[in-house]
């Protein structure tokens, strides 16, 4: 007769998720999880074949937690800015879960844009009177920028406070949107080794080429 499980899968995943929140995904071992459950590691393997299966369920739980965290961003305007603020705040408050979801070597979504963020595309088109192509360019620029802010915030939570992050996202959004709506071609010089008599192009000269 099979041994009766002392814990449900839900209870085990909840403890495992708490362990990852406190110590990071690398701390999720059979011994550590057993200790968190107040037992040996034996009960784990009455429900799971191995720790890889535990890790997979913990990642799903972390993904759901983040999805719940940003679930209503499209009720706000501007929607993408609200998403960006929450992403940075999540990185600051849940550093280990943020790293698991976005930057861990085994992260399933490390190179993908979150579905909730993608929903902001149509909102951007209608709110700012730009084409889908322009919205995609704007969105792509902002996604990289916001992810960078979130990563920096996870490393230095005290510096990247909400007011500063809000100002930085707005500046990036407005400057990129203004350029895209101007219809001007982007001047993008390729870095090259400067010759002996060549002068550094000043920022003023560079901006004048954009006129």
N, C-alpha and C positions, 0 to 999 in steps of 0.2 A: 504493500500500500504506500503510495507516494507521501512524502513528508508534507504536512500542512504548512502553507506559507504563513509566516508570522506578520508579514506586512503586505499591503496591497501594492500594486505597481505605482499607483498615484502617490501613496505615502513615500515610497522609495524615491521616486523622481523628485518630489518636493524637497526631500532631505538632500538629494544630490545637487539640485539646483541651488539650494542655500549654501552648500559647500563650495560650489563653483563661484557664487557671488562673493564669498568671503576670501577664497584662496586662489581662484583661477582654475581653468579646466585641467591643468597638469596635476592638480591635487586630487582629482577624482580617481582614486584607486579603490580597489576592493577593501583594503584595510581601513582607509580613511572613511569610506562610506559606512562600513560596518560600525566603526567607532561613533559616527554621527547618529546611527540608528540605535546605539546603545547595545550592540551585540557583536558577534563575530561577523566575518564576511560570508559565512555559510548561507544565511537567509537570502542573500542577493541571488544566489545561483539556484534557488528554488523557483525563481521567476524569470531569470535571464540565463542565457547560455554562456555569455561572456560580458566583459566590461565594455566592449565595442557597442553592444546593443544598449547598454545603459547610457553611454555617451550620446548615442543617436537620439534617445528619448529626451535627454536633457537639452540637447540642441533644439529639438522641436518645442520644448517647453519655453526655452529662452526666446525663440522666434515668436511664439504666441504672446509672450509677455511684452515684447517690443511692439508687435502689431496692435495689441490692446492700448499701448502707451500713445500710439499715434492715430488711433482709430477715427477720431472725429476732426482731424485737421482740416478737412474740406468744409467744415462748418464755419471756419475762420477766413478772414480776408486780410492780407494776401495769404492764400492757403500754403504756398510753398515756404514762405517765411516761417509760418507756424510750424511746419514740418521740420525745417532747419533748426529752429530754436529747440524743438523737442529732441531732435537727434543729438544736438550738442549737450543738452541737459542730461539725456540718458547716458551719454558717454562720461559725463562728469559724475553722475550719481551711481552708475552701474558700470564701473570701469571694466571689471572682469567679464561681464556679460557682453558689453560692447565689443571687447577684443575678440571674444568667442565668435560673435555673429559676423563681424566685419573684417577682422584682421588675422585671426588664427589661421595657421597653415592648412587646416582642414575645413575652414569655413565654407559652407555651401553657397553663401550669398556674397562672398568677398568681392566678386567682380560684377555683381548685378545691382540694378537700381531697385529699391524697395517698391513693391506694387502700389502702396499708398502714395508714394512720391510720384509715381507715374500718373496717377489719377489727376495730379495737379496740372498736367499739360493742357487739357481742354480748358481748364479754368484760366490759365495764363493767356491762351488765345483770345478768349472772350473778354477778359478784363482789360487787356492792354492793346487790343486791336492789332495783333500781329498774326502772321501766317503760321501754319503748323511747322514749316521748315525753320522759321525764325524762333519759334517757341522751343523746338528741339535743341537748337544751338544755345539758346539762353539757359534752358534747363540743364544741358550737359555741363556748361560752364559753372553753373551754380551747384550742381551735384558734387563736382570735384572740389569746389571751394568749401562747401559745407562739410563734406567728409574730412577734409583737411583740418577744418576748425574743430570738428568733433574729436579727431585724433589728438590734436594739441591740447584740447580741453581735458581729455582723459589722462594726459600726462601732467598737466598743471591746472588742476581744478580751481585753484584760488584766483588765477589771473583771468581766465576766460569766463567772467560773470555775465549774466543775462543781458545787461545793458550794453556792454561792449560787443557781445556777439550780435545783438540786434542791429547795432550801428554798422558793423562790418558786413553783415549780410545785405543790409539796405544799400550800402555804398557799392558793393559788387553787383547787385541787381540793377540799380539805377544806371550805373555806368555802362554795363553790358547792354541793357535794354536801349539806352539812348544811342549807342553806337549802331546796334542792329537796325533801329528805326531810321537812322540817318541815311542808310543806303550807301554809305561810302565804303570803298574797298579797304581792306585791312593792309597796312604797310607792315610787313613782318620780316625785318632784315635777318639774314643768316649770319650768325657769329663767324668771324674769320680772324686770322692772325693779322694784327695791325702792322702796316708797313712803317718804316722809320719816320716818314714825314706826314703820315696820315693822322688827322686829329680825331679825337673822340666826338661822335655826333652828340650834340647836346639834346636834352629832353625837349627843348623848345623847337629845335630843328626837326626832331622826330615828329612832334605833334603837328607842326606846320605841314608836313607831308600828308597828314591825315585830312587836311582841309579840302 
